[in-house]
Amino acid sequence: RDKLRRWVESIGCGAFFDRLLALGYDFALVAEQGLDAADVEALGIPADKPGLAKKLRTRHRFPFAGGSAASGGGSDEDDGASDDEGEDESGSDDDDESSGSGSGSEES
């Protein structure tokens, strides 16, 4: 319960913690299966707060590691550093450079 409360509060959704418990969710369930749009809707997230709904659905900064989450190490790893690097390296920047200037110039 404490882990789930800390996570929900850390993403600005602390007001929905009691409702989350009342609907039967716990840390293990959220860790294993996450929350989908229907789950978030059942929590009563206001339509004018789509960012809160997205944080819940994507498990933003969720401490996935069971044992090491208690020490707080999980949130540093999930801070987005690895996600940002992956998107930049495999994203449009890499493709644009290869297709546009590099490959076209050398082959022509």
Gaussian input, Z-matrix of N, CA and C with variables (Angstrom, degrees):
# hf/3-21g

backbone

0 1
 N
 C     1     B1
 C     2     B2     1     A1
 N     3     B3     2     A2     1     D1
 C     4     B4     3     A3     2     D2
 C     5     B5     4     A4     3     D3
 N     6     B6     5     A5     4     D4
 C     7     B7     6     A6     5     D5
 C     8     B8     7     A7     6     D6
 N     9     B9     8     A8     7     D7
 C    10    B10     9     A9     8     D8
 C    11    B11    10    A10     9     D9
 N    12    B12    11    A11    10    D10
 C    13    B13    12    A12    11    D11
 C    14    B14    13    A13    12    D12
 N    15    B15    14    A14    13    D13
 C    16    B16    15    A15    14    D14
 C    17    B17    16    A16    15    D15
 N    18    B18    17    A17    16    D16
 C    19    B19    18    A18    17    D17
 C    20    B20    19    A19    18    D18
 N    21    B21    20    A20    19    D19
 C    22    B22    21    A21    20    D20
 C    23    B23    22    A22    21    D21
 N    24    B24    23    A23    22    D22
 C    25    B25    24    A24    23    D23
 C    26    B26    25    A25    24    D24
 N    27    B27    26    A26    25    D25
 C    28    B28    27    A27    26    D26
 C    29    B29    28    A28    27    D27
 N    30    B30    29    A29    28    D28
 C    31    B31    30    A30    29    D29
 C    32    B32    31    A31    30    D30
 N    33    B33    32    A32    31    D31
 C    34    B34    33    A33    32    D32
 C    35    B35    34    A34    33    D33
 N    36    B36    35    A35    34    D34
 C    37    B37    36    A36    35    D35
 C    38    B38    37    A37    36    D36
 N    39    B39    38    A38    37    D37
 C    40    B40    39    A39    38    D38
 C    41    B41    40    A40    39    D39
 N    42    B42    41    A41    40    D40
 C    43    B43    42    A42    41    D41
 C    44    B44    43    A43    42    D42
 N    45    B45    44    A44    43    D43
 C    46    B46    45    A45    44    D44
 C    47    B47    46    A46    45    D45
 N    48    B48    47    A47    46    D46
 C    49    B49    48    A48    47    D47
 C    50    B50    49    A49    48    D48
 N    51    B51    50    A50    49    D49
 C    52    B52    51    A51    50    D50
 C    53    B53    52    A52    51    D51
 N    54    B54    53    A53    52    D52
 C    55    B55    54    A54    53    D53
 C    56    B56    55    A55    54    D54
 N    57    B57    56    A56    55    D55
 C    58    B58    57    A57    56    D56
 C    59    B59    58    A58    57    D57
 N    60    B60    59    A59    58    D58
 C    61    B61    60    A60    59    D59
 C    62    B62    61    A61    60    D60
 N    63    B63    62    A62    61    D61
 C    64    B64    63    A63    62    D62
 C    65    B65    64    A64    63    D63
 N    66    B66    65    A65    64    D64
 C    67    B67    66    A66    65    D65
 C    68    B68    67    A67    66    D66
 N    69    B69    68    A68    67    D67
 C    70    B70    69    A69    68    D68
 C    71    B71    70    A70    69    D69
 N    72    B72    71    A71    70    D70
 C    73    B73    72    A72    71    D71
 C    74    B74    73    A73    72    D72
 N    75    B75    74    A74    73    D73
 C    76    B76    75    A75    74    D74
 C    77    B77    76    A76    75    D75
 N    78    B78    77    A77    76    D76
 C    79    B79    78    A78    77    D77
 C    80    B80    79    A79    78    D78
 N    81    B81    80    A80    79    D79
 C    82    B82    81    A81    80    D80
 C    83    B83    82    A82    81    D81
 N    84    B84    83    A83    82    D82
 C    85    B85    84    A84    83    D83
 C    86    B86    85    A85    84    D84
 N    87    B87    86    A86    85    D85
 C    88    B88    87    A87    86    D86
 C    89    B89    88    A88    87    D87
 N    90    B90    89    A89    88    D88
 C    91    B91    90    A90    89    D89
 C    92    B92    91    A91    90    D90
 N    93    B93    92    A92    91    D91
 C    94    B94    93    A93    92    D92
 C    95    B95    94    A94    93    D93
 N    96    B96    95    A95    94    D94
 C    97    B97    96    A96    95    D95
 C    98    B98    97    A97    96    D96
 N    99    B99    98    A98    97    D97
 C   100   B100    99    A99    98    D98
 C   101   B101   100   A100    99    D99
 N   102   B102   101   A101   100   D100
 C   103   B103   102   A102   101   D101
 C   104   B104   103   A103   102   D102
 N   105   B105   104   A104   103   D103
 C   106   B106   105   A105   104   D104
 C   107   B107   106   A106   105   D105
 N   108   B108   107   A107   106   D106
 C   109   B109   108   A108   107   D107
 C   110   B110   109   A109   108   D108
 N   111   B111   110   A110   109   D109
 C   112   B112   111   A111   110   D110
 C   113   B113   112   A112   111   D111
 N   114   B114   113   A113   112   D112
 C   115   B115   114   A114   113   D113
 C   116   B116   115   A115   114   D114
 N   117   B117   116   A116   115   D115
 C   118   B118   117   A117   116   D116
 C   119   B119   118   A118   117   D117
 N   120   B120   119   A119   118   D118
 C   121   B121   120   A120   119   D119
 C   122   B122   121   A121   120   D120
 N   123   B123   122   A122   121   D121
 C   124   B124   123   A123   122   D122
 C   125   B125   124   A124   123   D123
 N   126   B126   125   A125   124   D124
 C   127   B127   126   A126   125   D125
 C   128   B128   127   A127   126   D126
 N   129   B129   128   A128   127   D127
 C   130   B130   129   A129   128   D128
 C   131   B131   130   A130   129   D129
 N   132   B132   131   A131   130   D130
 C   133   B133   132   A132   131   D131
 C   134   B134   133   A133   132   D132
 N   135   B135   134   A134   133   D133
 C   136   B136   135   A135   134   D134
 C   137   B137   136   A136   135   D135
 N   138   B138   137   A137   136   D136
 C   139   B139   138   A138   137   D137
 C   140   B140   139   A139   138   D138
 N   141   B141   140   A140   139   D139
 C   142   B142   141   A141   140   D140
 C   143   B143   142   A142   141   D141
 N   144   B144   143   A143   142   D142
 C   145   B145   144   A144   143   D143
 C   146   B146   145   A145   144   D144
 N   147   B147   146   A146   145   D145
 C   148   B148   147   A147   146   D146
 C   149   B149   148   A148   147   D147
 N   150   B150   149   A149   148   D148
 C   151   B151   150   A150   149   D149
 C   152   B152   151   A151   150   D150
 N   153   B153   152   A152   151   D151
 C   154   B154   153   A153   152   D152
 C   155   B155   154   A154   153   D153
 N   156   B156   155   A155   154   D154
 C   157   B157   156   A156   155   D155
 C   158   B158   157   A157   156   D156
 N   159   B159   158   A158   157   D157
 C   160   B160   159   A159   158   D158
 C   161   B161   160   A160   159   D159
 N   162   B162   161   A161   160   D160
 C   163   B163   162   A162   161   D161
 C   164   B164   163   A163   162   D162
 N   165   B165   164   A164   163   D163
 C   166   B166   165   A165   164   D164
 C   167   B167   166   A166   165   D165
 N   168   B168   167   A167   166   D166
 C   169   B169   168   A168   167   D167
 C   170   B170   169   A169   168   D168
 N   171   B171   170   A170   169   D169
 C   172   B172   171   A171   170   D170
 C   173   B173   172   A172   171   D171
 N   174   B174   173   A173   172   D172
 C   175   B175   174   A174   173   D173
 C   176   B176   175   A175   174   D174
 N   177   B177   176   A176   175   D175
 C   178   B178   177   A177   176   D176
 C   179   B179   178   A178   177   D177
 N   180   B180   179   A179   178   D178
 C   181   B181   180   A180   179   D179
 C   182   B182   181   A181   180   D180
 N   183   B183   182   A182   181   D181
 C   184   B184   183   A183   182   D182
 C   185   B185   184   A184   183   D183
 N   186   B186   185   A185   184   D184
 C   187   B187   186   A186   185   D185
 C   188   B188   187   A187   186   D186
 N   189   B189   188   A188   187   D187
 C   190   B190   189   A189   188   D188
 C   191   B191   190   A190   189   D189
 N   192   B192   191   A191   190   D190
 C   193   B193   192   A192   191   D191
 C   194   B194   193   A193   192   D192
 N   195   B195   194   A194   193   D193
 C   196   B196   195   A195   194   D194
 C   197   B197   196   A196   195   D195
 N   198   B198   197   A197   196   D196
 C   199   B199   198   A198   197   D197
 C   200   B200   199   A199   198   D198
 N   201   B201   200   A200   199   D199
 C   202   B202   201   A201   200   D200
 C   203   B203   202   A202   201   D201
 N   204   B204   203   A203   202   D202
 C   205   B205   204   A204   203   D203
 C   206   B206   205   A205   204   D204
 N   207   B207   206   A206   205   D205
 C   208   B208   207   A207   206   D206
 C   209   B209   208   A208   207   D207
 N   210   B210   209   A209   208   D208
 C   211   B211   210   A210   209   D209
 C   212   B212   211   A211   210   D210
 N   213   B213   212   A212   211   D211
 C   214   B214   213   A213   212   D212
 C   215   B215   214   A214   213   D213
 N   216   B216   215   A215   214   D214
 C   217   B217   216   A216   215   D215
 C   218   B218   217   A217   216   D216
 N   219   B219   218   A218   217   D217
 C   220   B220   219   A219   218   D218
 C   221   B221   220   A220   219   D219
 N   222   B222   221   A221   220   D220
 C   223   B223   222   A222   221   D221
 C   224   B224   223   A223   222   D222
 N   225   B225   224   A224   223   D223
 C   226   B226   225   A225   224   D224
 C   227   B227   226   A226   225   D225
 N   228   B228   227   A227   226   D226
 C   229   B229   228   A228   227   D227
 C   230   B230   229   A229   228   D228
 N   231   B231   230   A230   229   D229
 C   232   B232   231   A231   230   D230
 C   233   B233   232   A232   231   D231
 N   234   B234   233   A233   232   D232
 C   235   B235   234   A234   233   D233
 C   236   B236   235   A235   234   D234
 N   237   B237   236   A236   235   D235
 C   238   B238   237   A237   236   D236
 C   239   B239   238   A238   237   D237
 N   240   B240   239   A239   238   D238
 C   241   B241   240   A240   239   D239
 C   242   B242   241   A241   240   D240
 N   243   B243   242   A242   241   D241
 C   244   B244   243   A243   242   D242
 C   245   B245   244   A244   243   D243
 N   246   B246   245   A245   244   D244
 C   247   B247   246   A246   245   D245
 C   248   B248   247   A247   246   D246
 N   249   B249   248   A248   247   D247
 C   250   B250   249   A249   248   D248
 C   251   B251   250   A250   249   D249
 N   252   B252   251   A251   250   D250
 C   253   B253   252   A252   251   D251
 C   254   B254   253   A253   252   D252
 N   255   B255   254   A254   253   D253
 C   256   B256   255   A255   254   D254
 C   257   B257   256   A256   255   D255
 N   258   B258   257   A257   256   D256
 C   259   B259   258   A258   257   D257
 C   260   B260   259   A259   258   D258
 N   261   B261   260   A260   259   D259
 C   262   B262   261   A261   260   D260
 C   263   B263   262   A262   261   D261
 N   264   B264   263   A263   262   D262
 C   265   B265   264   A264   263   D263
 C   266   B266   265   A265   264   D264
 N   267   B267   266   A266   265   D265
 C   268   B268   267   A267   266   D266
 C   269   B269   268   A268   267   D267
 N   270   B270   269   A269   268   D268
 C   271   B271   270   A270   269   D269
 C   272   B272   271   A271   270   D270
 N   273   B273   272   A272   271   D271
 C   274   B274   273   A273   272   D272
 C   275   B275   274   A274   273   D273
 N   276   B276   275   A275   274   D274
 C   277   B277   276   A276   275   D275
 C   278   B278   277   A277   276   D276
 N   279   B279   278   A278   277   D277
 C   280   B280   279   A279   278   D278
 C   281   B281   280   A280   279   D279
 N   282   B282   281   A281   280   D280
 C   283   B283   282   A282   281   D281
 C   284   B284   283   A283   282   D282
 N   285   B285   284   A284   283   D283
 C   286   B286   285   A285   284   D284
 C   287   B287   286   A286   285   D285
 N   288   B288   287   A287   286   D286
 C   289   B289   288   A288   287   D287
 C   290   B290   289   A289   288   D288
 N   291   B291   290   A290   289   D289
 C   292   B292   291   A291   290   D290
 C   293   B293   292   A292   291   D291
 N   294   B294   293   A293   292   D292
 C   295   B295   294   A294   293   D293
 C   296   B296   295   A295   294   D294
 N   297   B297   296   A296   295   D295
 C   298   B298   297   A297   296   D296
 C   299   B299   298   A298   297   D297
 N   300   B300   299   A299   298   D298
 C   301   B301   300   A300   299   D299
 C   302   B302   301   A301   300   D300
 N   303   B303   302   A302   301   D301
 C   304   B304   303   A303   302   D302
 C   305   B305   304   A304   303   D303
 N   306   B306   305   A305   304   D304
 C   307   B307   306   A306   305   D305
 C   308   B308   307   A307   306   D306
 N   309   B309   308   A308   307   D307
 C   310   B310   309   A309   308   D308
 C   311   B311   310   A310   309   D309
 N   312   B312   311   A311   310   D310
 C   313   B313   312   A312   311   D311
 C   314   B314   313   A313   312   D312
 N   315   B315   314   A314   313   D313
 C   316   B316   315   A315   314   D314
 C   317   B317   316   A316   315   D315
 N   318   B318   317   A317   316   D316
 C   319   B319   318   A318   317   D317
 C   320   B320   319   A319   318   D318
 N   321   B321   320   A320   319   D319
 C   322   B322   321   A321   320   D320
 C   323   B323   322   A322   321   D321

   B1=1.4673
   B2=1.5207
   B3=1.3261
   B4=1.4649
   B5=1.5329
   B6=1.3323
   B7=1.4676
   B8=1.5240
   B9=1.3251
   B10=1.4566
   B11=1.5209
   B12=1.3227
   B13=1.4668
   B14=1.5240
   B15=1.3282
   B16=1.4749
   B17=1.5231
   B18=1.3337
   B19=1.4603
   B20=1.5267
   B21=1.3303
   B22=1.4686
   B23=1.5270
   B24=1.3151
   B25=1.4647
   B26=1.5238
   B27=1.3324
   B28=1.4667
   B29=1.5242
   B30=1.3285
   B31=1.4673
   B32=1.5269
   B33=1.3389
   B34=1.4579
   B35=1.5167
   B36=1.3271
   B37=1.4652
   B38=1.5265
   B39=1.3140
   B40=1.4615
   B41=1.5210
   B42=1.3189
   B43=1.4627
   B44=1.5254
   B45=1.3280
   B46=1.4601
   B47=1.5238
   B48=1.3267
   B49=1.4615
   B50=1.5282
   B51=1.3190
   B52=1.4668
   B53=1.5251
   B54=1.3170
   B55=1.4650
   B56=1.5265
   B57=1.3155
   B58=1.4630
   B59=1.5296
   B60=1.3340
   B61=1.4655
   B62=1.5225
   B63=1.3218
   B64=1.4601
   B65=1.5296
   B66=1.3317
   B67=1.4639
   B68=1.5254
   B69=1.3303
   B70=1.4647
   B71=1.5128
   B72=1.3096
   B73=1.4572
   B74=1.5156
   B75=1.3206
   B76=1.4537
   B77=1.5269
   B78=1.3162
   B79=1.4651
   B80=1.5284
   B81=1.3311
   B82=1.4670
   B83=1.5222
   B84=1.3150
   B85=1.4686
   B86=1.5283
   B87=1.3098
   B88=1.4690
   B89=1.5259
   B90=1.3241
   B91=1.4649
   B92=1.5231
   B93=1.3164
   B94=1.4570
   B95=1.5213
   B96=1.3304
   B97=1.4500
   B98=1.5199
   B99=1.3034
   B100=1.4516
   B101=1.5182
   B102=1.3064
   B103=1.4530
   B104=1.5201
   B105=1.3210
   B106=1.4576
   B107=1.5230
   B108=1.3101
   B109=1.4638
   B110=1.5282
   B111=1.3335
   B112=1.4677
   B113=1.5270
   B114=1.3276
   B115=1.4702
   B116=1.5222
   B117=1.3146
   B118=1.4584
   B119=1.5250
   B120=1.3194
   B121=1.4574
   B122=1.5321
   B123=1.3260
   B124=1.4635
   B125=1.5256
   B126=1.3239
   B127=1.4643
   B128=1.5193
   B129=1.3196
   B130=1.4547
   B131=1.5083
   B132=1.3338
   B133=1.4645
   B134=1.5365
   B135=1.3347
   B136=1.4663
   B137=1.5294
   B138=1.3068
   B139=1.4682
   B140=1.5220
   B141=1.3449
   B142=1.4643
   B143=1.5310
   B144=1.3376
   B145=1.4732
   B146=1.5239
   B147=1.3215
   B148=1.4657
   B149=1.5324
   B150=1.3004
   B151=1.4663
   B152=1.5166
   B153=1.3327
   B154=1.4661
   B155=1.5236
   B156=1.3209
   B157=1.4648
   B158=1.5248
   B159=1.3140
   B160=1.4684
   B161=1.5267
   B162=1.3281
   B163=1.4648
   B164=1.5186
   B165=1.3119
   B166=1.4581
   B167=1.5296
   B168=1.3315
   B169=1.4705
   B170=1.5185
   B171=1.3183
   B172=1.4621
   B173=1.5283
   B174=1.3264
   B175=1.4719
   B176=1.5285
   B177=1.3141
   B178=1.4601
   B179=1.5254
   B180=1.3109
   B181=1.4746
   B182=1.5202
   B183=1.3195
   B184=1.4636
   B185=1.5278
   B186=1.3319
   B187=1.4783
   B188=1.5245
   B189=1.3292
   B190=1.4612
   B191=1.5060
   B192=1.3100
   B193=1.4589
   B194=1.5166
   B195=1.3167
   B196=1.4591
   B197=1.5129
   B198=1.3287
   B199=1.4573
   B200=1.5122
   B201=1.3314
   B202=1.4571
   B203=1.5210
   B204=1.3228
   B205=1.4637
   B206=1.5220
   B207=1.3195
   B208=1.4587
   B209=1.5233
   B210=1.3323
   B211=1.4550
   B212=1.5218
   B213=1.3288
   B214=1.4588
   B215=1.5140
   B216=1.3191
   B217=1.4509
   B218=1.5123
   B219=1.3192
   B220=1.4620
   B221=1.5099
   B222=1.3235
   B223=1.4602
   B224=1.5254
   B225=1.3216
   B226=1.4556
   B227=1.5208
   B228=1.3316
   B229=1.4489
   B230=1.5203
   B231=1.3254
   B232=1.4530
   B233=1.5212
   B234=1.3099
   B235=1.4561
   B236=1.5177
   B237=1.3394
   B238=1.4518
   B239=1.5159
   B240=1.3318
   B241=1.4547
   B242=1.5193
   B243=1.3260
   B244=1.4508
   B245=1.5214
   B246=1.3242
   B247=1.4477
   B248=1.5206
   B249=1.3202
   B250=1.4557
   B251=1.5204
   B252=1.3339
   B253=1.4515
   B254=1.5188
   B255=1.3279
   B256=1.4492
   B257=1.5129
   B258=1.3228
   B259=1.4568
   B260=1.5180
   B261=1.3273
   B262=1.4545
   B263=1.5193
   B264=1.3287
   B265=1.4482
   B266=1.5203
   B267=1.3171
   B268=1.4589
   B269=1.5192
   B270=1.3130
   B271=1.4520
   B272=1.5107
   B273=1.3073
   B274=1.4579
   B275=1.5257
   B276=1.3305
   B277=1.4612
   B278=1.5220
   B279=1.3197
   B280=1.4509
   B281=1.5211
   B282=1.3201
   B283=1.4532
   B284=1.5221
   B285=1.3276
   B286=1.4528
   B287=1.5237
   B288=1.3128
   B289=1.4593
   B290=1.5178
   B291=1.3304
   B292=1.4575
   B293=1.5117
   B294=1.3248
   B295=1.4589
   B296=1.5120
   B297=1.3176
   B298=1.4630
   B299=1.5005
   B300=1.3207
   B301=1.4544
   B302=1.5230
   B303=1.3152
   B304=1.4580
   B305=1.5091
   B306=1.2984
   B307=1.4638
   B308=1.5189
   B309=1.3079
   B310=1.4632
   B311=1.5073
   B312=1.3099
   B313=1.4618
   B314=1.5133
   B315=1.3217
   B316=1.4395
   B317=1.5247
   B318=1.3274
   B319=1.4385
   B320=1.5329
   B321=1.3024
   B322=1.4552
   B323=1.4795
   A1=111.35
   A2=115.92
   A3=119.75
   A4=111.84
   A5=116.30
   A6=120.00
   A7=110.44
   A8=115.41
   A9=119.37
   A10=110.44
   A11=116.69
   A12=120.43
   A13=111.03
   A14=116.80
   A15=120.10
   A16=111.14
   A17=116.10
   A18=118.87
   A19=110.90
   A20=116.87
   A21=121.07
   A22=110.18
   A23=117.08
   A24=120.41
   A25=111.44
   A26=117.41
   A27=120.71
   A28=112.91
   A29=117.21
   A30=119.85
   A31=112.19
   A32=116.28
   A33=120.27
   A34=115.02
   A35=117.11
   A36=121.23
   A37=112.33
   A38=116.90
   A39=121.15
   A40=113.62
   A41=117.13
   A42=120.82
   A43=111.87
   A44=117.70
   A45=121.72
   A46=113.00
   A47=117.62
   A48=120.99
   A49=112.23
   A50=117.78
   A51=120.13
   A52=111.07
   A53=116.91
   A54=121.14
   A55=110.33
   A56=117.02
   A57=122.17
   A58=110.27
   A59=115.63
   A60=120.17
   A61=111.37
   A62=116.73
   A63=121.24
   A64=111.58
   A65=116.92
   A66=121.11
   A67=112.33
   A68=116.67
   A69=120.91
   A70=116.39
   A71=117.95
   A72=120.35
   A73=110.24
   A74=115.52
   A75=121.11
   A76=108.49
   A77=116.19
   A78=121.22
   A79=111.36
   A80=116.46
   A81=120.18
   A82=111.50
   A83=117.16
   A84=120.59
   A85=111.22
   A86=116.40
   A87=119.89
   A88=109.90
   A89=117.27
   A90=120.48
   A91=111.28
   A92=117.35
   A93=120.90
   A94=113.22
   A95=117.57
   A96=120.12
   A97=114.66
   A98=117.23
   A99=120.06
   A100=112.08
   A101=115.62
   A102=122.40
   A103=107.83
   A104=116.95
   A105=119.34
   A106=109.87
   A107=116.67
   A108=121.20
   A109=111.52
   A110=117.55
   A111=120.60
   A112=111.22
   A113=116.62
   A114=120.79
   A115=110.09
   A116=115.89
   A117=121.23
   A118=110.46
   A119=116.60
   A120=120.48
   A121=110.74
   A122=116.75
   A123=121.16
   A124=112.15
   A125=116.43
   A126=120.77
   A127=112.16
   A128=116.42
   A129=120.02
   A130=114.47
   A131=116.90
   A132=120.60
   A133=107.58
   A134=118.02
   A135=120.43
   A136=112.33
   A137=116.85
   A138=122.24
   A139=111.78
   A140=117.02
   A141=119.53
   A142=112.18
   A143=117.03
   A144=121.92
   A145=110.19
   A146=118.74
   A147=119.99
   A148=113.41
   A149=117.04
   A150=120.17
   A151=111.62
   A152=116.87
   A153=120.00
   A154=110.15
   A155=116.40
   A156=120.66
   A157=110.61
   A158=116.87
   A159=120.57
   A160=111.18
   A161=116.95
   A162=120.25
   A163=110.67
   A164=117.25
   A165=120.87
   A166=111.39
   A167=116.94
   A168=120.34
   A169=112.34
   A170=116.94
   A171=120.29
   A172=112.86
   A173=115.89
   A174=121.79
   A175=110.28
   A176=115.02
   A177=122.85
   A178=111.00
   A179=116.36
   A180=123.75
   A181=112.63
   A182=117.39
   A183=121.25
   A184=110.12
   A185=117.27
   A186=120.91
   A187=110.84
   A188=118.28
   A189=122.61
   A190=113.63
   A191=118.91
   A192=121.67
   A193=110.24
   A194=116.88
   A195=121.76
   A196=113.41
   A197=118.14
   A198=120.86
   A199=113.47
   A200=117.62
   A201=119.73
   A202=113.17
   A203=117.79
   A204=119.86
   A205=111.16
   A206=116.75
   A207=120.30
   A208=111.28
   A209=116.70
   A210=119.40
   A211=112.43
   A212=116.85
   A213=119.76
   A214=114.16
   A215=118.40
   A216=120.65
   A217=113.52
   A218=117.87
   A219=121.67
   A220=113.68
   A221=118.22
   A222=119.35
   A223=111.67
   A224=118.52
   A225=120.46
   A226=110.14
   A227=116.53
   A228=120.13
   A229=111.43
   A230=117.96
   A231=122.22
   A232=112.04
   A233=117.68
   A234=121.39
   A235=112.91
   A236=117.03
   A237=119.88
   A238=113.14
   A239=118.17
   A240=120.28
   A241=111.01
   A242=117.99
   A243=119.74
   A244=111.11
   A245=118.28
   A246=120.98
   A247=111.05
   A248=116.82
   A249=120.60
   A250=111.06
   A251=116.51
   A252=119.42
   A253=110.85
   A254=117.18
   A255=121.62
   A256=111.91
   A257=117.58
   A258=120.77
   A259=111.14
   A260=116.56
   A261=119.61
   A262=111.17
   A263=116.91
   A264=119.65
   A265=112.48
   A266=117.53
   A267=119.53
   A268=112.16
   A269=117.19
   A270=122.14
   A271=113.16
   A272=115.98
   A273=121.74
   A274=112.94
   A275=118.77
   A276=120.40
   A277=110.79
   A278=116.61
   A279=121.85
   A280=110.87
   A281=116.30
   A282=120.60
   A283=112.05
   A284=117.17
   A285=120.95
   A286=111.29
   A287=116.33
   A288=119.40
   A289=111.16
   A290=117.46
   A291=120.99
   A292=111.71
   A293=117.32
   A294=120.78
   A295=111.98
   A296=116.09
   A297=120.01
   A298=114.20
   A299=118.53
   A300=119.59
   A301=113.27
   A302=118.58
   A303=121.25
   A304=113.41
   A305=118.93
   A306=122.16
   A307=112.62
   A308=117.01
   A309=121.86
   A310=112.18
   A311=119.42
   A312=123.03
   A313=110.86
   A314=117.64
   A315=120.85
   A316=112.47
   A317=117.43
   A318=120.28
   A319=112.36
   A320=119.30
   A321=121.34
   A322=113.81
   D1=-42.75
   D2=-178.26
   D3=-62.11
   D4=-43.02
   D5=179.83
   D6=-61.10
   D7=-44.19
   D8=-179.20
   D9=-64.91
   D10=-42.80
   D11=178.86
   D12=-61.00
   D13=-45.99
   D14=-179.63
   D15=-60.55
   D16=-42.49
   D17=-179.83
   D18=-65.11
   D19=-49.19
   D20=-178.08
   D21=-59.63
   D22=-42.31
   D23=178.82
   D24=-67.99
   D25=-36.33
   D26=-177.67
   D27=-66.45
   D28=-23.21
   D29=179.65
   D30=-103.07
   D31=10.79
   D32=175.00
   D33=83.48
   D34=18.32
   D35=-178.20
   D36=-114.52
   D37=23.31
   D38=-177.44
   D39=-56.72
   D40=-31.06
   D41=-179.86
   D42=-64.47
   D43=-17.86
   D44=-177.56
   D45=-101.46
   D46=3.07
   D47=-176.89
   D48=-62.05
   D49=-48.47
   D50=-179.11
   D51=-61.02
   D52=-39.23
   D53=178.60
   D54=-65.76
   D55=-38.13
   D56=177.69
   D57=-58.98
   D58=-45.84
   D59=178.00
   D60=-66.51
   D61=-42.92
   D62=-178.66
   D63=-61.00
   D64=-30.42
   D65=178.84
   D66=-83.37
   D67=-2.46
   D68=175.30
   D69=95.59
   D70=9.70
   D71=179.19
   D72=-82.41
   D73=146.78
   D74=173.13
   D75=-140.42
   D76=176.24
   D77=-175.08
   D78=-58.16
   D79=-46.91
   D80=-176.47
   D81=-61.81
   D82=-42.92
   D83=-179.59
   D84=-64.32
   D85=-44.82
   D86=179.81
   D87=-66.01
   D88=-38.68
   D89=179.24
   D90=-64.70
   D91=-41.31
   D92=-176.35
   D93=-80.17
   D94=-42.99
   D95=-171.66
   D96=-115.51
   D97=-14.84
   D98=-179.10
   D99=70.62
   D100=-165.90
   D101=179.25
   D102=-125.58
   D103=135.51
   D104=176.17
   D105=-103.35
   D106=-176.66
   D107=-176.46
   D108=-59.71
   D109=-38.43
   D110=179.51
   D111=-66.30
   D112=-38.58
   D113=177.71
   D114=-62.56
   D115=-46.78
   D116=-178.56
   D117=-64.73
   D118=-38.93
   D119=177.86
   D120=-63.78
   D121=-40.35
   D122=178.69
   D123=-63.04
   D124=-28.30
   D125=177.88
   D126=-71.20
   D127=-20.64
   D128=179.31
   D129=84.36
   D130=30.40
   D131=176.40
   D132=-64.20
   D133=126.35
   D134=-178.90
   D135=-61.29
   D136=144.33
   D137=-179.57
   D138=-61.29
   D139=-26.52
   D140=-179.69
   D141=-84.49
   D142=10.26
   D143=177.47
   D144=-126.19
   D145=58.03
   D146=-177.58
   D147=-64.22
   D148=-24.86
   D149=178.56
   D150=-65.34
   D151=-39.07
   D152=177.82
   D153=-64.51
   D154=-43.29
   D155=179.08
   D156=-61.04
   D157=-41.76
   D158=-179.37
   D159=-66.31
   D160=-40.47
   D161=178.24
   D162=-60.49
   D163=-40.53
   D164=178.59
   D165=-68.41
   D166=-45.71
   D167=-178.01
   D168=-65.01
   D169=-37.74
   D170=-176.54
   D171=-91.19
   D172=-0.19
   D173=-177.01
   D174=53.48
   D175=48.21
   D176=179.51
   D177=-52.42
   D178=122.65
   D179=178.21
   D180=58.27
   D181=30.28
   D182=-179.14
   D183=-73.58
   D184=132.96
   D185=-179.85
   D186=-79.66
   D187=81.42
   D188=-173.81
   D189=-62.70
   D190=-38.25
   D191=-176.51
   D192=-65.29
   D193=118.95
   D194=-176.67
   D195=-61.18
   D196=-57.11
   D197=-175.24
   D198=-77.44
   D199=-41.78
   D200=-175.73
   D201=-83.84
   D202=-7.64
   D203=178.88
   D204=-65.86
   D205=-30.60
   D206=-179.44
   D207=-64.84
   D208=-29.84
   D209=179.68
   D210=-84.73
   D211=-5.99
   D212=175.95
   D213=89.00
   D214=3.46
   D215=-178.47
   D216=-69.76
   D217=-27.35
   D218=-175.91
   D219=-65.00
   D220=-38.34
   D221=-174.78
   D222=-70.10
   D223=-30.19
   D224=177.58
   D225=-67.16
   D226=-39.61
   D227=-179.47
   D228=-70.08
   D229=-33.41
   D230=-178.44
   D231=-90.11
   D232=16.04
   D233=-175.18
   D234=-70.60
   D235=-5.83
   D236=176.15
   D237=107.58
   D238=-5.01
   D239=-177.47
   D240=-61.46
   D241=-46.81
   D242=-178.36
   D243=-69.88
   D244=-34.89
   D245=178.43
   D246=-64.92
   D247=-44.86
   D248=-178.98
   D249=-63.14
   D250=-42.32
   D251=-179.05
   D252=-63.48
   D253=-44.60
   D254=-179.02
   D255=-61.76
   D256=-41.81
   D257=-179.37
   D258=-67.84
   D259=-39.88
   D260=-178.64
   D261=-67.88
   D262=-41.98
   D263=-176.36
   D264=-73.72
   D265=-38.52
   D266=-177.92
   D267=-101.34
   D268=4.28
   D269=-176.07
   D270=-83.24
   D271=-159.48
   D272=-173.84
   D273=-70.13
   D274=-24.64
   D275=-179.46
   D276=-59.42
   D277=-47.31
   D278=-177.92
   D279=-65.16
   D280=-43.20
   D281=-178.87
   D282=-67.99
   D283=-41.61
   D284=-178.80
   D285=-61.26
   D286=-43.82
   D287=-177.86
   D288=-67.19
   D289=-41.50
   D290=-178.13
   D291=-67.93
   D292=-45.87
   D293=-175.42
   D294=-77.43
   D295=-42.27
   D296=-171.76
   D297=-75.77
   D298=-63.56
   D299=-170.68
   D300=-100.94
   D301=-39.27
   D302=-173.86
   D303=-72.69
   D304=-59.29
   D305=-173.54
   D306=-71.00
   D307=-43.67
   D308=-176.19
   D309=-64.47
   D310=-38.74
   D311=-176.30
   D312=-71.26
   D313=-44.02
   D314=-174.36
   D315=-71.43
   D316=-35.31
   D317=-176.36
   D318=-80.58
   D319=-23.18
   D320=-175.33
   D321=-76.98

